[in-house]
Structures are given as structure tokens and as C-alpha cells.
């Protein structure tokens, strides 16, 4: 309801309105300023992709996670409320590949409970002069890419997974520890495009949960 309609109803008496207009029923049409507000926006809404990291009924938890993501220098972080659920989403991606890169980046930051959703996104009305590329950031000046296949807290499970993968696909794989987790990696790629080509092949060979990560020299 627009401010103008609220003011009108506040100032008027309904019985008086009925008497003035000599009608038993009065219909008020509120055109509001939606069109004007939409035109003032710097973006358009269109179908696209975002990476979702949370969906729950606790607003406080959603807002804490959003702040954490912003502190990781991730822009376009949203807390969206839909049907009683608070969702934390990142990005405005017109291409699914760009959303997948963000998914990989979050996993590299050990934020693993993430997934891609199709939703309405914000696209700038004015073209961006210099597109911002999604990249991994580490202390290494020339990082390599690898394909992460599995992560667990159980070293034995990681070793068994690594052996099974190597037998089935013929690719070498390695197990290493990061904090309390044991990770299974395959390959070492200088070019991200080459890593993504192999990732697609691995996913199609029965490992759909594999993803791209980054390793130092």
C-alpha cells in the first residue's frame, strides 16, 4: 500500500465516504509508485544462477553467515526470505559455469555446504567496463589447479577411495591432510580450462561430486 493511500484512508471516515459517493461499496485503486521505483533501480531482474550456502528458519544464523561471506571479500551476498525460510545466496550469474567457479572457490575456503540454485538475479542496466573475474587467491603467485574427489575425517576411507578411483579411471590420485580432514586429489593443471575439461569427464564417469580446487607449486 502506498503512502498516499494510507494517508487518504487515515484522513477519511468510511461511512462518510459511502454517503458522499452514494454507493454501498467503494473500491479504491492504489497504483502506487512501483513503476517509478523499478525505473530508479540500477539493475534489471532476470533468470540466472546463484550459489546458496544456507536455508533455514533462523534469521540470526543466516545473517551471521552472510557477514562471514562478506568478510571473505565476496560481493553480492544476499539474505533472502521465502516462505518462512532465510536463504543466504551469493552472486548474480547468467552462466552456470560462473556459478560453478564460485562453488569451487567456496569449497576451497572449506565452505562445503553449498549448492547452485536457479533464481532471479540482478543484472546491471549499464554495462560494466571491466568484468570482474572469479579467481582463487592464495599466497602463491602461480597456483595450480587440481580436482578434489573426496573429503573425510577418516584417513583409511580416504586411502580406500583413492585406490578405488585410480583402479577405475586409471588416473593417479593422492591423499593429504588439512587440519582434521583427509582429502583425495587428482591431477595438477596450470590452466583452469584443462582442469575443467577433465572434471567433466570424471563427473561423467561416476564421480558427480568432484570439483576444482587450487594447490600451490
VENPEDA-V91196 format. One record per backbone hydrogen bond with DSSP energy under -0.5 kcal/mol. NH is the residue of the N-H (numbers start at 1). CO is the residue of the C=O. If there is no record, write none. Layout:
# VENPEDA-V91196
nh=<NH NH>
co=<CO CO>
This chain:
# VENPEDA-V91196
nh=<6 7 8 9 10 11 12 17 18 19 20 21 22 23 28 29 30 31 34 37 38 39 40 41 41 44 46 48 49 50 51 52 52 53 54 56 59 62 63 64 65 66 67 68 69 70 71 72 72 73 74 75 78 80 80 82 82 85 86 87 87 88 89 89 90 91 93 94 98 99 100 101 102 103 104 105 106 107 108 109 110 111 112 114 115 117 119 119 121 123 123 125 126 131 133 135 144 145 146 147 148 148 149 149 150 152 155 158 159 160 161 162 163 164 165 166 167 168 169 170 174 176 178 181 182 183 184 185 185 186 187 189 195 196 197 198 199 200 201 202 203 204 205 205 206 207 210 211 213 215>
co=<2 3 4 5 6 7 8 13 14 15 16 17 18 18 26 27 28 29 31 33 34 35 36 37 38 123 121 119 93 117 90 50 115 88 88 86 57 58 59 60 61 62 63 64 65 66 67 68 69 70 69 73 89 78 87 80 85 82 56 80 85 54 78 87 51 76 49 92 95 95 96 97 98 99 100 101 102 103 104 105 107 106 110 112 52 50 48 117 46 44 121 42 42 129 131 133 215 189 213 186 146 211 147 184 184 182 153 154 155 156 157 158 159 160 161 162 163 164 165 166 185 183 181 178 152 176 150 174 183 147 172 145 191 192 193 194 195 196 197 198 199 200 201 202 203 202 207 148 146 144>
